[in-house]
Amino acid sequence: EFTYAINDDNRPNPEEYKQWIKLEDIDKALDNFYWYDRDVFKLYYYEGNTLSGLAKKTGISRNSLFTTIDKVREQLKELLDE
C-alpha cells in the first residue's frame, strides 16, 4: 500500500496553491466557451503571444483579437466573481 507523507518540502506555499486553483477554475470555465473565443484566449495567455505576433501568426486582425480577448476576460471575471 502506498502512503504519501506531506511535509514542508512538498507542501505548496499558500499563494502558489491559490494561483493554481485559480488557473484550474479558469480552465474549467473556458471549456464552456465558444471554441474560437477559448482558443484565441489560450493562444494569447497560455502561449505568451503578443497581439501583433498572434495577428501575424493567425492572419486575424489585431483589433479583432483584442476584442475577443477582452470579451473573454470580462466574461471570466463575471463567472469567477472577480
Secondary structure, 3 states (H helix, E strand, C coil): CCCCCCCCCCCCCHHHHHHHHHHHHHHHHHCCCCHHHHHHHHHHHCCCCCHHHHHHHHCCCHHHHHHHHHHHHHHHHHHCCC
